[in-house]
Amino acid sequence: MKTTKRIVILGGGESGAGAAVLAKKKGFDVFLSDRSPVKENYKAILNQYEIAWEEGKHTEDLILNADEVIKSPGIPETAPIMIEIIKRRIPVISEIEFAGRYTDAKMICITGSNGKTTTTLLTYHILKTGGLNVGLAGNVGKSLAMQVATENHDYYVIELSSFQLDNMYDFKANIAVILNITPDHLDRYGYDMQNYVNAKFRILQNQTENDAFIYWNDDPLIRKEIKAHTPKAKSFPFAEFPEKGERLAAFVESQKLIAETADRHFEIEVEQLALEGKHNLLNSMAATLSANLLDIRKDEIRNALCDFQGVEHRLEKVAQIKGVRYINDSKATNVNSCWYALQSMNAPTVLILGGTDKGNDYTEIEQLVREKVKTLIFLGVDNSKLNRFFGEMNKPCFDASSMEEAIRLASQASVEGDTVLLSPCCASFDLFKSYEDRGRQFKACVQQLQG
């Protein structure tokens, strides 16, 4: 007769290995399975804790006897093993949900289609500067489960994707942040935008009137869903400027970012912020509100906002060669991210875009492309959709099947005063291992050009 609960983890990456260690430390019968090869560093961790694991396959006999499955966010419910798990009604949760059962730490959780990594890292930086015992988890930092298993933090700043939120049920965010909601990952949501929106709003589940909800007030989808959900938490909307009759918790007035929560008033000159551009102004507002709610001293918030280093692969300045700026925005894996990037361009732009299309609608950037882009370079295995959409603009368009070719074409198309911008709108998996790989190849090719 089985007496020990069996936990099966699907996926042997950062979140999977962390969940396995926490499950093992809590005395469960643990098995980890990954259909792909497991990286050597994670194998070492699994072996250190004497956790049974397999790679390159999913052995059903070892998986379908689970009492509970912890699934990597990247595995869709349409995967064959998931179909069998669902058929047998085995509960499926995320690593974040699992970790949340074993800590009383305060959770500052951030989601949104764009800007969440920057905002998460900035929030963490402010809290760390403010002297809090804080961990960084989710899509950035170390696995939350691993930190709960091996460290002891009072606060966690967590970047949450819609995929992670899909399998979260009892977990509660003490501070929930929704930055924006625009079409993304629709291939995982039956090409139904409402399904994606519903996933994002799961960040509010289980919140009470003692918790906080921070959101961008100018996002029409967020405003619509707030009316439908009536959040229980205290609301802290932010936007660049208030609409008539509206009260915001953070806004801009007289070239100052102002944040007000209860009896705390904070302000800083916008030009002092380390992060540039309107989208980063909004990210800074969200992070400042979280810090204000946690009573971080004003001078420490100010110092952190001024000295924060930006995120790799997000509007990252790489080099200036013969008067041409090269900017790596490889993290722009959806159209709205590219919109933000183009909006911040102040020079004629050679735009490199393309990759694995996720059901993209390029009309969102059409006007900005017309106004700001002089040449388009399509980097991907299949560029037919891009050629069809942008080909009618009477702008030079080129196809590239490698980063080397894209940079060569961009160099030839640009003159002093121009900007070459990699902001792909698409996932990277047709030509690259990840958006990080794509961004690093961009930087390497630019540096080669510089050399």
C-alpha positions in Angstrom: 0.0 0.0 0.0 1.4 3.4 -1.1 1.9 5.8 1.8 4.2 8.5 0.4 2.7 11.0 -2.1 4.3 10.7 -5.5 5.3 13.9 -7.3 6.2 13.8 -10.9 8.0 16.8 -12.5 7.8 17.3 -16.2 10.7 19.4 -17.5 14.3 19.4 -16.2 15.2 23.0 -16.5 15.5 25.7 -13.8 11.9 25.4 -12.5 11.8 21.6 -12.8 15.0 21.0 -10.9 14.0 23.4 -8.2 10.6 21.8 -7.8 12.3 18.4 -7.6 14.6 19.5 -4.8 11.8 21.1 -2.8 9.6 18.0 -3.2 12.5 15.7 -2.1 13.2 17.8 0.9 9.5 17.6 1.9 9.7 13.8 1.9 7.8 13.0 -1.3 8.5 10.2 -3.7 9.9 12.3 -6.6 10.5 11.5 -10.3 11.6 14.0 -13.0 11.1 13.4 -16.7 12.2 15.5 -19.6 11.7 14.6 -23.3 14.7 16.7 -24.2 18.3 16.4 -22.8 18.8 17.7 -19.3 21.6 20.2 -18.9 24.6 18.9 -16.9 24.3 21.4 -14.1 20.7 20.3 -13.4 21.7 16.6 -13.7 24.3 17.3 -11.0 21.6 18.9 -8.7 19.2 15.9 -9.2 22.0 13.4 -8.5 23.1 15.4 -5.4 19.7 15.1 -3.9 19.3 11.4 -5.1 16.3 12.2 -7.3 15.3 9.7 -10.0 15.1 11.3 -13.4 15.1 10.5 -17.1 15.8 12.5 -20.3 15.0 12.1 -24.0 11.6 10.4 -23.3 8.5 10.3 -21.1 8.0 6.8 -19.6 4.3 6.6 -19.0 4.5 3.9 -16.4 6.7 6.1 -14.3 4.6 9.3 -14.8 0.9 8.2 -14.8 1.1 6.8 -11.3 1.7 10.3 -10.0 -0.5 11.8 -7.2 0.4 15.3 -8.6 2.3 16.6 -11.6 4.4 19.8 -11.6 4.6 20.9 -15.2 7.2 23.2 -16.8 5.5 26.3 -18.2 6.8 25.5 -21.7 4.9 22.2 -22.0 1.4 22.7 -23.7 -1.6 20.7 -22.6 -1.7 19.3 -26.1 1.5 17.4 -25.6 0.8 13.6 -25.7 1.9 13.0 -22.1 -0.3 15.9 -20.9 -3.3 14.4 -22.7 -2.8 11.2 -20.8 -2.3 13.0 -17.5 -5.5 15.0 -18.0 -7.4 11.9 -19.1 -6.6 10.3 -15.7 -7.5 13.5 -13.8 -4.1 13.8 -12.2 -3.8 17.3 -10.7 -1.3 19.5 -12.5 0.3 22.6 -10.9 3.2 25.0 -11.6 6.4 25.2 -9.8 5.4 28.6 -8.4 2.1 27.1 -7.0 4.1 24.3 -5.4 6.7 26.5 -3.8 4.0 28.9 -2.5 2.8 26.1 -0.2 6.0 26.1 1.8 6.8 29.8 2.5 5.1 32.7 4.3 7.2 35.3 2.4 5.4 38.3 0.9 5.0 37.9 -2.9 5.3 40.8 -5.3 4.2 39.3 -8.6 4.5 41.0 -12.0 2.9 40.0 -15.3 2.1 41.7 -18.6 2.7 41.1 -22.3 5.7 43.5 -22.3 8.0 45.0 -19.8 7.7 42.5 -17.1 11.3 41.4 -17.0 12.5 45.0 -16.8 9.9 45.8 -14.1 10.7 42.7 -12.1 14.5 43.4 -12.1 13.9 47.0 -11.3 11.6 46.2 -8.4 14.0 43.7 -7.1 16.9 46.2 -7.4 14.9 48.8 -5.4 13.9 46.4 -2.7 17.5 45.1 -2.4 18.8 48.6 -2.2 16.2 49.3 0.5 17.7 46.5 2.6 14.9 43.9 2.3 15.8 40.2 2.5 14.4 39.6 -1.0 14.7 36.8 -3.6 14.2 37.0 -7.4 12.2 34.3 -9.1 9.9 33.2 -11.9 11.0 33.9 -15.5 14.1 35.6 -14.1 16.5 34.7 -11.3 16.6 31.3 -9.6 13.7 28.9 -9.3 11.3 29.9 -6.5 11.1 26.3 -5.3 14.8 26.0 -5.1 15.0 29.2 -3.0 12.2 28.1 -0.7 14.1 24.7 -0.3 17.6 26.1 0.3 17.3 29.8 1.3 15.1 31.9 3.5 13.7 35.2 2.1 11.1 37.5 3.6 10.0 38.8 0.1 10.1 37.5 -3.4 9.8 39.5 -6.6 8.4 37.1 -9.2 8.0 37.5 -13.0 4.9 35.5 -14.0 4.1 34.5 -17.6 0.6 33.5 -18.6 1.8 29.9 -18.9 2.8 29.9 -15.2 -0.4 31.5 -14.1 -2.4 28.8 -16.0 -1.4 26.2 -13.4 -1.7 28.4 -10.2 -4.7 27.9 -8.0 -4.1 28.7 -4.2 -1.0 30.9 -4.6 -1.6 34.5 -3.6 0.2 37.7 -4.7 0.4 40.2 -1.9 1.2 42.8 -4.6 0.0 42.0 -8.1 1.1 44.0 -11.0 -0.4 43.9 -14.6 1.6 46.2 -16.9 -0.3 45.7 -20.1 -2.1 43.0 -22.2 -1.6 42.7 -25.9 -1.9 39.7 -28.2 0.8 37.1 -27.5 1.1 33.3 -27.4 -2.3 33.0 -29.0 -1.3 29.7 -30.4 -1.4 28.3 -26.9 -4.8 29.9 -26.2 -6.8 28.6 -29.2 -6.2 31.9 -31.0 -8.8 33.3 -28.6 -7.6 36.6 -27.0 -10.1 36.3 -24.1 -8.4 33.0 -23.0 -5.1 34.8 -22.9 -6.6 37.8 -20.9 -8.2 35.4 -18.4 -4.8 33.7 -17.9 -3.2 37.1 -17.1 -6.0 38.0 -14.6 -5.3 34.9 -12.6 -2.7 36.9 -10.9 -5.5 38.5 -8.8 -7.0 35.2 -7.6 -7.0 34.8 -3.8 -6.2 38.5 -3.1 -8.0 40.2 -0.2 -8.6 43.8 0.7 -5.3 43.7 2.5 -3.4 43.2 -0.8 -2.5 45.6 -3.6 -3.3 45.6 -7.3 -1.1 47.9 -9.5 -2.0 48.3 -13.1 -1.6 50.5 -16.2 -4.7 52.6 -16.3 -4.5 53.4 -20.1 -4.8 49.7 -21.2 -8.3 49.2 -22.5 -8.3 45.4 -21.9 -7.2 45.8 -18.3 -9.9 48.4 -17.7 -12.6 46.2 -19.3 -11.5 43.2 -17.2 -11.4 45.2 -14.0 -15.1 45.9 -14.5 -15.8 42.2 -15.0 -13.6 41.0 -12.1 -14.1 43.7 -9.4 -10.7 43.1 -7.7 -10.9 42.8 -3.9 -7.4 44.2 -3.4 -6.7 48.0 -3.1 -6.2 49.4 -6.6 -3.2 51.5 -7.6 -3.5 52.6 -11.2 -0.7 54.4 -13.0 -0.4 56.3 -16.3 1.6 59.1 -17.8 -1.3 61.6 -17.4 -4.6 61.3 -15.7 -7.8 61.5 -17.7 -10.3 64.2 -16.5 -11.8 63.3 -13.1 -9.5 60.3 -12.6 -7.1 59.8 -9.7 -3.9 57.9 -10.3 -1.4 56.5 -7.8 1.5 57.3 -10.1 1.7 59.9 -12.9 3.9 62.6 -14.5 3.5 66.2 -13.5 5.9 69.1 -14.2 8.5 66.6 -15.7 8.4 64.6 -12.4 7.3 61.0 -11.8 5.0 61.2 -8.8 3.8 58.2 -6.8 1.3 58.4 -4.0 0.2 55.5 -1.7 -1.8 56.2 1.5 0.2 58.8 3.3 3.4 58.3 1.3 4.4 60.8 -1.4 7.4 60.2 -3.7 8.7 62.2 -6.6 11.7 62.1 -8.9 12.7 64.1 -12.0 11.9 62.0 -15.1 15.3 62.9 -16.7 17.0 61.3 -13.6 15.6 57.8 -14.3 18.2 55.3 -15.5 15.7 53.8 -18.0 14.7 55.9 -21.0 11.6 55.9 -23.1 7.8 56.1 -22.4 7.4 52.4 -21.8 10.3 52.4 -19.3 8.7 55.4 -17.5 5.6 53.2 -17.0 7.8 50.3 -15.8 9.5 52.7 -13.4 6.1 53.8 -12.1 5.0 50.2 -11.4 8.2 49.4 -9.5 8.1 52.7 -7.5 4.5 51.9 -6.4 5.6 48.5 -5.1 8.5 50.0 -3.3 6.3 52.7 -1.8 3.8 50.1 -0.5 6.6 48.3 1.2 7.8 51.4 2.9 11.2 51.6 1.2 12.9 54.9 2.2 12.5 57.6 -0.5 16.3 58.2 -0.9 16.8 54.5 -1.5 14.0 54.3 -4.1 15.5 57.4 -5.8 19.1 56.0 -5.8 17.9 52.6 -7.2 15.8 54.3 -10.0 18.9 56.3 -11.0 21.6 53.6 -11.0 19.6 50.6 -12.4 21.3 48.8 -15.3 18.9 47.7 -18.1 18.0 44.2 -19.2 20.1 42.3 -21.7 18.3 41.9 -25.1 15.8 44.6 -24.3 16.7 47.9 -26.2 20.3 47.1 -25.4 22.8 49.5 -26.9 25.5 47.3 -28.5 27.8 49.6 -30.5 28.1 52.7 -32.7 29.9 52.0 -36.0 30.6 54.7 -38.5 27.9 56.8 -36.9 25.3 54.0 -37.0 23.8 52.8 -33.7 23.1 49.1 -33.3 20.4 48.1 -30.8 19.6 44.6 -29.6 15.9 44.2 -28.8 15.8 40.4 -29.3 13.5 40.0 -26.3 10.7 41.7 -28.4 9.0 38.4 -29.3 5.7 40.0 -30.0 4.4 42.9 -32.1 3.6 45.1 -29.1 7.2 44.9 -27.9 8.4 46.0 -31.3 5.9 48.9 -31.2 7.5 50.2 -27.9 10.9 49.9 -29.5 10.0 51.7 -32.7 8.2 54.4 -30.6 11.5 55.2 -28.9 13.5 55.5 -32.1 14.5 59.1 -33.0 16.6 58.3 -36.1 15.9 56.6 -39.5 15.8 52.9 -38.7 16.9 49.7 -40.4 14.5 47.2 -38.8 15.4 43.5 -38.5 12.4 41.3 -37.7 11.1 37.8 -38.3 11.2 34.3 -36.8 8.4 32.0 -35.7 5.1 33.8 -36.1 2.7 33.3 -33.2 -0.4 34.5 -35.1 1.0 38.1 -35.3 -1.1 41.0 -36.5 1.4 43.6 -37.9 -1.1 46.4 -38.3 -0.2 47.5 -34.8 3.3 48.7 -36.0 2.3 49.6 -39.6 2.1 53.4 -39.0 5.4 53.4 -37.0 7.1 51.4 -39.8 5.9 53.9 -42.4 7.1 56.9 -40.3 10.4 55.6 -38.9 11.8 52.7 -40.8 13.8 53.2 -44.0 14.7 49.5 -44.7 13.2 46.2 -43.6 15.3 43.0 -43.2 13.3 39.8 -42.7 15.3 37.2 -40.7 13.6 33.8 -40.7 13.0 30.4 -42.4 9.7 31.6 -43.8 9.3 35.3 -44.5 6.3 35.1 -46.8 3.9 36.7 -44.3 6.3 39.6 -43.6 6.9 40.1 -47.4 3.1 40.2 -48.1 2.3 42.7 -45.3 5.3 45.1 -45.6 6.0 44.6 -49.3 3.3 47.1 -50.3 5.0 50.0 -48.4 7.5 50.8 -51.2 10.4 50.4 -48.7 13.5 48.3 -49.5 12.9 44.8 -48.1 15.5 42.0 -47.9 15.4 38.4 -46.8 18.1 36.9 -44.6 18.5 33.3 -43.4 21.3 33.9 -40.9 22.3 36.7 -38.4 25.5 37.2 -40.4 23.6 37.9 -43.6 21.1 40.2 -41.7 23.9 42.3 -40.2 25.7 42.5 -43.6 22.5 43.8 -45.3 21.8 46.2 -42.4 25.3 47.6 -42.6 25.0 48.2 -46.4 21.5 49.8 -46.0 22.5 52.3 -43.2 24.4 55.6 -43.2 25.7 57.9 -40.5 22.9 58.9 -38.2 20.8 55.8 -38.7 19.9 53.1 -36.2 19.9 49.3 -36.9 17.3 47.8 -34.6 16.8 44.0 -34.0 13.2 43.9 -32.7 11.9 40.7 -34.3 8.1 40.5 -33.3 8.5 36.7 -33.4 9.8 33.8 -31.4 13.3 32.7 -32.2 13.0 28.9 -32.6 13.3 28.7 -36.4 16.9 29.8 -36.6 18.0 30.1 -33.0 17.9 28.2 -29.7 16.3 31.1 -27.9 15.8 34.9 -28.0 19.0 35.1 -25.9 20.9 33.1 -28.5 19.5 35.4 -31.2 20.5 38.5 -29.2 24.0 37.2 -28.5 24.5 36.3 -32.2 23.4 39.9 -33.1 26.0 41.3 -30.7 28.7 39.0 -31.9 28.1 39.9 -35.6 28.0 43.6 -34.7 31.3 43.3 -32.8 32.8 41.4 -35.8 31.7 44.3 -38.0 33.3 46.7 -35.6 36.5 44.8 -35.6 
